[in-house]
Amino acid sequence: MTEQKKILLIDDNRAILRAMKQLLTGEGYLVFATSNCEAAIRIAAEEQPDLVISDVDMPDMDGGEVAARLKESPKTRHIKVIFLTSMVMQDEAAAAGGGKNVYISKMAEHAEILAEIRNQLP
């Protein structure tokens, strides 16, 4: 039996956090969710998720800073990060996927979100 993949969700919008957690749990992922970036960094170090999905624009620190902090630590630098944002359109998000950072629009269909997650997981 394959090991259950772990995903850490970070978003200050609790409705989006709940919806994403429900979607991913329904797909069989073990999901950790928080609206606090400092807590997310601690959870990542403790739980070693396979993937982090982080909102870009949050009050305590932005998603880019969270990703940078994860990359600074030998315990978490291997964890892939997807940015979830309402600031890019779907076409821009798809185009960005070919670069270093991967963005998913909050307006994307569930199938698109799940496809990108599967693409990023080992």
QUILIN-V524764 format. One record per pair of residues at least 12 apart in sequence whose ideal C-beta (glycine too) atoms are under 8 Angstrom apart, sorted by the first residue. I is the first residue (numbers start at 1). GAP is how many residues later the second one is. D is the distance in whole Angstrom. If there is no record, write none. Layout:
i: [I I]
gap: [GAP GAP]
d: [D D]
//
This chain:
i: [4 4 4 5 5 5 5 5 5 6 6 6 6 6 6 6 6 6 7 7 7 7 7 7 7 7 7 7 7 8 8 8 8 8 8 8 8 8 8 8 8 9 9 9 9 9 9 9 9 9 10 10 10 10 10 10 10 10 10 10 10 10 11 11 11 11 11 11 12 12 12 12 12 13 13 14 16 16 16 17 17 17 18 20 20 20 20 21 23 23 23 24 27 29 32 32 35 36 37 37 37 37 37 38 38 40 40 40 41 41 41 41 44 44 44 45 45 45 48 48 48 49 50 50 50 50 51 51 51 51 51 51 51 52 52 52 52 52 52 52 53 53 53 53 53 53 54 54 54 54 54 54 55 55 55 56 56 56 56 56 57 57 63 63 63 63 64 66 67 67 67 80 80 80 81 81 82 82 82 82 82 82 83 83 83 83 84 84 84 85 85 85 85 86 86 86 88 88 89 89 90 90 90 90 92 93 93 97 97 102 102 104]
gap: [24 25 26 23 24 25 45 46 116 23 24 25 26 41 42 43 44 45 17 22 23 24 25 42 43 44 45 46 110 23 24 25 26 32 35 36 39 41 43 44 45 12 15 22 23 24 25 43 44 45 23 24 25 27 30 42 43 44 45 48 53 56 22 24 43 44 47 73 23 43 46 47 48 22 42 21 39 68 90 16 17 18 15 13 33 64 93 12 87 90 91 93 87 88 15 17 23 24 21 23 24 28 29 22 23 12 14 26 25 28 29 35 26 32 35 28 30 31 27 28 31 30 29 30 71 72 28 29 30 31 66 69 70 14 15 18 27 28 29 30 28 29 30 31 51 64 12 13 27 28 29 30 28 29 30 27 28 29 31 47 28 30 18 20 21 22 19 15 14 16 34 22 40 41 20 21 20 21 22 34 35 38 18 19 20 21 19 20 22 18 19 20 21 19 20 21 15 17 16 18 15 17 18 22 13 12 15 19 22 14 18 12]
d: [7 7 5 8 5 7 5 7 6 7 5 8 7 6 7 4 5 8 6 5 7 5 7 6 7 5 7 6 7 8 5 8 8 6 6 6 7 4 7 5 7 6 7 6 7 4 7 8 5 8 8 6 7 6 4 7 7 4 6 7 7 6 8 6 7 4 7 7 5 6 4 6 8 8 7 6 8 8 6 5 8 6 8 8 7 7 8 5 6 7 8 8 6 8 6 7 8 7 6 5 5 7 5 7 8 7 7 6 7 5 7 8 6 5 6 7 5 6 7 8 8 6 7 8 6 7 7 5 8 7 7 6 6 7 8 7 6 7 5 7 8 5 8 5 8 7 5 7 6 7 6 7 8 5 7 5 7 4 6 8 7 7 8 5 8 8 8 8 4 8 8 8 5 8 8 8 5 7 6 6 7 6 6 7 5 7 8 5 6 6 8 7 6 7 4 7 5 6 6 8 5 7 6 7 8 5 7 7 8 7 6 5]
//
